[in-house]
């Protein structure tokens, strides 16, 4: 059986992108990262793609297209690369997912959705909000993406503790470590054909 071809979208340093590439290459994830779509020039993810030998394209400027236009552009790149799954990794643009790609786009969020999600809640802002709220747990969520921020069906969540002495940086480090395990887990379940979307619920099917 052919391996799952994964395309990644990124807007930042690319640590999540690199983690997926390395998991594929060390044999712990039965997939191949075949393309990186960068939201703008000069981001760290592009340098990582060049170092890792992963093809990369810079997408049209954010102001030049609406969500539907970005969806058509991204969908065309995904089709051209023969991808079977699109994994957003700190990708900050909202795009309309083409019908043929629904149920094949994942995102990772640095909190336990539906808490601390939505427009503007990304990166360090999330961890600052968690600490300010007095929450005793945080974590990460891998979910299927839809056309709004952080609202798609949840696939995998990992919780981490938050103590009274924690800074946002402390929480961020703990959550990032959880993301490094949770995202490959979700991709592996997809590659194995073990995920079924049933309304708002993602059901994990037994091993066949």
C-alpha positions, 0 to 999 in steps of 0.5 A: 500500500502506498504511503500517505502524502502529507502537505504542510501549511505554515506561517512561523518557525516551522518546528511542527513541520520539521517534527512531522518530516523527521517522524516520517523519515525515522519510520515512526510515521507511515507517511511522507511530507511532500510539500510546504506552503508558506504564508509569506517569504522569509519565515523560518519554516522555509529555511527548514524546508530547504535544509530538509529538501522538502519542496516549498512555495510561498502563497499569494500575499494575504491581502491579495485574495479572500478566503475563497481565493486562498482556498482555490490556490491552496487546493490547486497546490495540494492537488498538484503535489498529489497530497492525501492530507493537508496538515496546518502547522501554525498557519494563520490564514483562514481559507475556504476548504474546497469540497474535495478537501473536506475531511482531509485538512487537519490543524493543531491548536495549543490549547484544549478546544473549545477553550482558548480558541477562535480568531486572534487566539494563536501562539503565545497569546493562547498561553498568556490567556491560559495563565491569566485565567487561572486554569489548572490544565492546558494542552493541545488539540488536533482537529479536522479544519473547517471554514472558521477558526478552531471549530472543526471536529476534534481528533486527538487531545493531550493535556498538560498541567498548569501550576500557579508558578508557571509563566506563559513560556513554561506552559508553551514548552509543555504544550509544544512537547505534547504537540510533538506527540499528538500531531503524528498520532492523528496523522497516523490514525488518518493514514491507517484509515481509522478516522471517521467523522460523524457530525461533530464526533471523530470516531477512532475505528479499531485496528483491522 
